[in-house]
């Protein structure tokens, strides 16, 4: 039978968005064999690299008004996201905030980021465990600008507890000098936006690099000493065959990255691909995508990668600490245009305009564009939605009022109990959204 379903869109920039699990949804269809289960699919998950605001949390408490600065708090913030929106080229599938690189604006933008960081350090007790520079393309900044920015992060933050500092990179913006600088300044994880090893598909995606450049970039990072590299991949691309996707997975495995993120293309509003789909030029094929997802799980798991989240695979010991913090509901701060922050029961987002963001910060005004007060039910819904996507699953205690629903999903072979938690089975992973919606 065929059912209309909700799928989650991929991210963009150097890497896809991991936390927009319930932020950007599109309509799709998916054929399943069990006619008793008219539910949704979600193997099109977002990467774990950008900040997010879950749709399940949106409600009457949300405000579109400009918010005051977040009040000071004694809570210690251990996770920091920094949004660098600049791109050398705008990819036609990308729906996240970005802008073409303008060298006349980048120095002023970096100054605004540091001013924003100063304000956050005054408002919060910060002891960084993870830092994540996402975008956009952070490595679109020059080597000297990255040095200026990172050195001042060192000056402002207590990095004695730092475990993971990730920067997203596009193959076209990696150089030996830049890689050496990042390593010198305590960046210890790189997320490389390869997307495909097929040059024809890279052209369709509007990427500025080719497969040879991507491979050279990976070797450059290795030569600079990086031993924790994520390769970002996409499947379900226009015209992509199973053979092409298998070849991309096998090529990736041969290069031995510590982490692989694999997302399915979805057609997001406000993108060129969405317009082309609406004109009938591009078409999604959920059945085809589902088969590629199955292939992804099989090939990567056979190669020793653990699927610790629906779209994320890692060798033992190399799962993303930053992204796991998002998925477990820990507090985090966001700096930069469009960045979200969640502290306790408060969530806010900065203006999604880097010029307006810089104007406000440098004139000592708040860059916050919207905020919302969360409720315990919103937090519970988010926890279920995110945790179910992970290998650990969701605590049985959070679902103790849904025993009948649990029994139905267990009976259908979509959920199983493990260590006091309920986790998705192999058959349940493509239907993650549907299982989640039944509980929230």
Secondary structure, DSSP 8 states (H G I E B T S, - for coil): -EEEEEEE---BTTB--SSGGGTSEEEEEEE-S-TT-----------SSS----GGG-STTEE-S--------S-EEEEEEEEE-EESS--TT--SS-EE--HHHHHHHHHHHHHHHHHHHHHSEEEEEEEEEEES-GGGS-HHHHHHHHHHHHHHSB-TT--EEEEEE-GGG--HHHHHHHHHTT--EEEEEEE-S-HHHHHHTT-S--HHHHHHHHHHHHHTT---EEEEEEES-TT--HHHHHHHHHHHHHHT-SEEEEEE----TTSHHHHHHHTTSS---HHHHHHHHHHHHHHHHHTT-EEEETTEEE-TT-S-HHHHHHHTT--BEEESTT-EEEETTEEEEE-S-HHHHHHHHHTT---EEEEEE--HHHHHHHHHHHHTTBSS-EEGGGGTT-HHHHHHHHHTTSEEEETTEEEE-HHHHTTHHHHHHHH-
